[in-house]
Structures are given as structure tokens and as C-alpha cells.
């Protein structure tokens, strides 16, 4: 814009003495200078942090160009008040195939630039295989993998003593860094698994989607709809966000069903009118998925601790599915699929509390916690939860619950020592 002749004339009329900056100056001098100042400020903030957690993900823009985003999270103390701080470290273009090696290299370069490589305790990513591979390549294998890790002596048995020493040094250097899966992304996959098995709902949701598209396509139907319902609308659903589908369903059932049927029929869309059975399906779908939406919203705060809600959310959602399973009429396959997917994706949490069907294979006592101890300790240390989740959502004898409490309290000291190494 600054090089546009008409725009420069406009500025001259406003102030004949003003000389606008050239586009080349802005792009090659001004913006890089501002970026440099901001980077130095972020480095100063991170230099004062004793430990850092990092979230990373890959996005695509409307032109399908991919970008790797890395954000650092720390706790700072100002005037004796602790607060969470987040800093965007990079949003870098990813060229070519998104291999694990490429992602790992880009991440490591970012960590080295901001001098935080040895401060990172947790790396939170989604569950994509390239992300898992990236952090297995640079850090210790994540402990929430389904497969058992290979013993270190087996890994090193074919190496020379010098190479074994190099491997051990690498493991020691990165022992603080562990990958945790993004809970919200895992929850999204649970819903996706459930809806995939709920074939009886696909026709109803398809009708709903087509009706919503009519409202956003600029047809005469939109004008007639607004004449009857005012500014109310039915939002379109986003294929990558399940909660957009639920919001669409909620918006639809809030309309007068008879008036909506009249509007659709009058505009020649009788095939999109929902039957009483289909309408009942949607209302039941809301009842099943509403707690999942609440759990998703709880874990999306930037200025509040969210890791502490993971265990209570998982166990509460499991209790919700067990309770609603006996009384649903249309969403039975959905509920069963959601239960199975949750047990598969949150196996360590369920096995740690000896949930039926997920008990540890050996012994009768509480399982030895995998790295998910971080989630349990966070929940216990959060005054909003403590051990309430254990009392309300875990069906065990009090003696077994007591053992679990003792184990978590015992692990807590280890956790803090581990995090501060």
C-alpha cells in the first residue's frame, strides 16, 4: 500500500512535509528490527525461568502452505503473585514433506536460538505420527506408547564402547524432555471414532449440514429464513473441529421445529425436513456430547492451569458414558464407540486407577504409574480437585483407594526432583 501512487498522494495532501517509508524499507529494515527487539525481550524473560514447557503444532493456511508453531510456557512471579506466561517463539514455514526428522531439526534450532534446550521439561504435541517420531528422534521415547520400550542394554549391545558412551551422554542430556500428547486433540479423536461408528446418525447430520449450507450460500432461502427467524442462523460445521458440529446441532434444535419445516417446504426443500425421530436423535446427541464440549473448553485456557483437569475430565466422561448408556434410544452405538475409544486412548489413566477392563496385568495392587504421573500430581495439587475425582468416579474398595492415594503422594516427591534436575 505504501508504494501505491494514490495513497502517497493522499498522504502528501494531508502533510506535504511527510515522506512515507518505502515498502522495501518496511520489509527489510523496520519489521526485522521489531522482530529482533521482541526476540531479545523474550530471551530475557526465558533466561529467568528455571523450567519451560513447550507446545508445538503444524497448521496450513488457505493456500495449503504449512507452518510449524512453537510456544513456550513459564510461570513467573511478580510482586509475590505467580502467573502463567506464554511466548510465541516461531511460526516457521515447513517446506516439503512433514517428516519427523525435519520437525525435530526445526524444533531443536528454535530451542537453541532461545537458549532453552536444557530447561524444557515437557513438550506437548498432537498425536500425529510425524510429531511422535520428531520427539522420539531427539528425546527419550515417550512413556505412554503402547509398545514396551527396549531395555537400554539391548539398544546398545551392538555398539562400540565409545558409541555406547555417546548414546548414554545423549540420553542424559535430554532426560528432562518428555513428550505429552495434547489432551484436546486426543478428545477430538475420541469423538471422531464415536461418530464414525454412529452410522444411524449420518443421514440426520447430512440433512442438517445441507440446511446450514443453504443459509450461507446467498440463495433466496436465506432471505425467507431471515424473514421468519430474524438474525438467528445455523452455523456451518468445520470438518476438523467436532465441537462445530455440536454447535450446529444445538442451534438447529433451538428453532421451532414446525416453523422450520414450513420454511423448508415453502422454499422447495422438503427433503431436508427432519422427522420426529431424527429430531429426537439430535437432542439425544446433545445429551451425549455436551460433557465432552465442556471438557474441551476447560482445557483451552491460556492463563489458567489446564493439565490438572485431564484426569478428572477423563474419569468424569467415563462415568457419564456408563450412566447414559442404559437410557439412550438412538445413540447406543455412539456411546459404546466413545467408551472403547476412551479406554484405548487413555489406557494409562484407566489402568492406574484399576478401571474394570483396564487393570494391570501383573498383581492385584495399584499399577506403577507411567509418565502420566504428571497428570495425577497436577490434579491432586489443584485445590479445585484434590482427590475428589478418586472418590466420585473410581469404583474401588476404600483400601485400594487408600493405596492409590499413598502411591500418588509418594510419587509427588519424585516428580518434583525429576522436574528440577
N, C-alpha and C positions, 0 to 999 in steps of 0.2 A: 504493500500500500504506500509506503513512504517514497517509492520511486514513481508512483503514479503522477503524471503531469497535472491533472486536475486537482489532485489532493495537495500537491505542492503549491499550486496557485491559490487554493483555499487558505493554506497557512500563510502565504505571503499577504493576502488581503487582511487577515487577522493581525499580523505583525510583520511589517516589511523588513524589520531588522533580524527576524528569526531565520536561521539557516538549519533546515531539518537534517537529521542524521541520515546518511545513505544506508540502504538496505545491507550492503556488503559490510559496512562498519558494525551494524547491529548484530549481524550473524557471525562475524569473525572476531569481533572485539568485545562488544558490550555484553552479549549473552554469555560467552565463555568466561568473561571476567566475573559476572554474577555467580556463575556455577562454581568457579574456583573459590570465591569467598564463602559460599554456602557449604562447600565440601570441607573447607578448613574449620568452619564452625562446628560441623557435625563431628569431625575428627576430635576436636577438643572435648565435645560432650561425651563421646565414646571412650576417650582416654581416661576419663574419671570413673567409668563403670568397671566394676570388678568382674561382672559376668554379663553376657549378652545372649539373648535368644533371637533367632532369625526365622522369618517366614519367606518363602520363595515360591513363585508360580510362573507359568507361561501363559500369556494371553495372545490373542490375534485381533487385529483391528479390522475395519470393514473391508480393507483391501487384502485381508488374509496374510498380512505381514506379522511375524511372531516376535514377541518381546519377552525377555526374562526380567522379572521384577524381584528385587531383594530388599527386604525391610528389616531393620534392626530394632529390637525392643529392649529397653532397660528400665530399671527402677531408680529414680533419682530422689534425693532428699533436699527440700528447700524449706528453710525455717522450721525444721523438725517435722515436716509433712512429707510423706512418701507419695510419689505419683508415678504413673506409668508414662513412658515417653516412647514414641515411635519415630524412626528416621528412614526415609526412602533413600537407599544407598545407590541404586541403579535401576534403570528401566532400559535395558540394552537390547538392540535388535539381534535376533537369532537367525543367522543365515543357514540355509540348507536343512538337513535332517536333524531332528532334535535327539541326538544320541546322548546316552548317559555320560560318556567321556567329555563331550562338548559342554554340557551343562555343568559338570563338575569343574572343568577348567575355568569357565566363566565365573562360577561362584567363588572359586579359590582366588582368582585375580581380584575380585571385589573385596574379599575378606582381607587380603594382604594390603590392598590400597588403603583401607580404613584401619589397618593395624589391629584387627580384632580376631585374627585366626585362632589365637590361643585363649581367647575369652569366651568363645562360643560353646555353650553347654547343650543347647537344643536347636535343631533345625527342623522346622515344620514344613512339610510339603504335602502335595496331594498324593494319591496312591498310584499314579501312572508309573508304568514300568521304567520309563526313562528317568524319572525322578528317583525311584528306588535305586536304580543302577548308579546314578550320579553320586549318591552319598554313600553307597557301598564301595564305590571306587576310591573315595578319598578318606572315608571314615570307617569306624568299626561297623561290621554288619549289624543292622538293626535287630533288636532282640524280640520284636513282635512278629518276625517272619514265621510262617507255618513250619518251614523246614528247620530241623535241628542244625545248629552251627557245627562246622567241622572242628574237632579238637585242634588246638594250636600246633601240637607236635605232629599231627598228620599233615597240616598245611606246610610245615617247614621240613618234613622228613627228606625231601629230595633236594634241599638247598645246601650250599656250602656253608660252613660256619660263618664266613663273612656275610653271606646273604641272609642267613638266619638273624644275625645281629642287626642288619639293616631293617629287616621286617619288624623285629621287636622294637627298634627305635621308632619306626613309623607308627606302630600301634600305640606306643607310649605317648608319642607326640599328639595323637588325635583321640586319646582315650576319653577326653571330656565331651567330644562331639557325638551326639546321637540323633538319629532321625526319628521324629514322631509324625505319625500320619495326621493330616488335617481332619478333625472330628466332623466338621460341617460337610466336607467332601465325602467322607465315609457315610454320613447320614443320607446324603444325596443319592449315593449308590444303593443304599438300602431301599429307598423309595422307588428308585428305578427298577430294582429287582422285583419289588412288590407289584408295581403297575404292569410289568411285563407278564406276570402270571395272571393278572386280573383281566382275562380276555372278555369277560362278561361286561366290563365297563368301557371297552374300547369304542363300541358303537355310540354310546351315550356321550362320551367325551369328544368324539368326532363331530357329532351334531353341534355340540356346544362350541367347538372351535370354529366351525364354519359360520355359525351365527355371529360370533365375535368378529370374524374377518369381514362380514358384511358391514359392520358398523365402522370399520376402519378403511374401507375401500372407496369412499366418496360416492356411493350409489344413492338412488332415491330412497332406499330403505332407511338410510341414516336419517334423512330429513323426517320421514314419517315416524321413526322411532323417537326422535327428539321431540316431536310434536306431542307425543303421548307420555313420555317419561322425562322430559326436560334434559338436564345436563347429565343424568345418570347414564352409565355406559357399562359395557362388558369388556374388560381388558383382554388383550391378546396374550397367549401363553408363550413363554420362551422355552425352547426345547432343552436348553442347558440348565434351567432352573425349575425344579419341580414345584417350588412354592408359588411360581407364577400360575401354574395350572390350578392349584388350590384357591388362589385369589380369584381366578376366573370363575371357578365353580361357586364360590361364596357370593360373588357379585350376581351371578345368574339366579340363584335360589332366592335372593332378596327381592326380586321382581314379583309382581302379581302374575302368577302362572297363567291365569285365564286371559288377562290383558295382553301378555306377551304372545300367547298363542294366537290371539286375534290379530295382532300386528303382523306376525309372520304369515298368517293365512292371507291377510289383505294384500300383502306385497308379493304373493306368489311363492312363498317359501314354506308351504305346508309340510314338506318332508323334514323340516328342521324342528317341528313342534315335538316336545318331549311328552311321552306318555306318563301316566301317574306312576308307573313302575320305574321309569327312568328318572323321574324327579325324586322318587324315594331313594334310588341308588346314589344320587348326588348328595342328598342330605346325610346318608349313612357314610359316604366317603369323607365328608367334612368331619364327622364324629371320629372316624378312624385316624385321619391325618392331622387334625388340629394340634394334638400334643407334639407331633414332630415339627410343626411350624414353630411352636413356642420354643422347643429345644434349639432349633436353628437360630432363632432370634437371640436367644440367651448367649450364644457363642460367637456373636458377631460384633461385640463391643471393642472399641479401641482404647478406651480409658478405664476399663474395668477388667479384673482378672476373669478369664474365661475357662482356663484349664480346670478350675475347681468344680465346674458344673458337669464335666464329662461323665464321671461315674454316676452321680445322682440321675442325670438325664438318661443314661443307658438303662439303668435298673428301673427307673420310673416308666420308661417307654415299654419295657418288657412286661411290667405289671399291668400297664394299660392294655396291651395286646391280649394278655391272658384273661383279663376281666371282660373285654368286649367280644372276645372270640365266641362266647357262648350265646350271645344275643343278636349277632348280626344276621341279616337275612340274605343280603346280596353281596357282601364283601368278604365272605368266608375265605375264598382263595387268596385274596389280597392280604388278609390278616395272617394266614398261615405262611405266605411267602415272606412277609415282613419279619415274622418271628424267626424263620430259618435264616434269612439274610443277616439279621442282627447277631444271631449266635455264631454265624460264620465270620463276620467282620469284627466282632468284639469278643472273640473267643477268650482272650486272656482275662478280660474283666469278669466274664461269667465264670470261668474256671476258678479264678481267685476267690470268689465268694461261694464256690461249690454249688452253682446253679444246677438243678436237675438237667441231665443231658450234657453237661459240660464239666463234670467232675474230673479232677486229676486222675491220671491212670494209675499212679502208684500211691499206696497208703490211703488212710481214711481221714487224715488231718487236713488242715488248710494247705493249699498248694504254695510252693515257693514262688514269690512274686517275680515275674519278668520285669522288664524295664517300665511296664505300666505302673510300677510303684509310684512314679511321679504323679499320675492322675489320682491315686488313692491318697497320697500325702497331701496334695493340694486341696482335696475335698475336706479332709479332716482339719486342716489348718484354717479353712474358711469358716468364720463364725456362723455364716448362714446355713451351713450343713453339718459340720462336725461328723458324728456317727449316725445322724438321723437316717441316712439312706440305708444303713445296715439294719436298723430297727424296723423300718417301714416296708422295704422292698426285697428283703432277703429272707426266705423261708427256711431257717435253720434252727436247731436247738440252741438254747441260750449258751450252753457250754461251748459249742462250736463258734458261736458269735464272739464269745469271750476270747477264744484262741485267735480269731481273726484280728480282733482289736489289739491284742498283745503283740501280734506279729507286725501290724502296721506301725504301732508305736516303737517297736524295736527297729524296724527298717528306717524310721524317720531320721535317727541319728546318722545312720549310714548314708542316707540321701544327702544330708547337708554336708557331710565330709566329702562325699563324691563331687558335689556341685562346686565346692570351693577349692578343689585340688588345683 
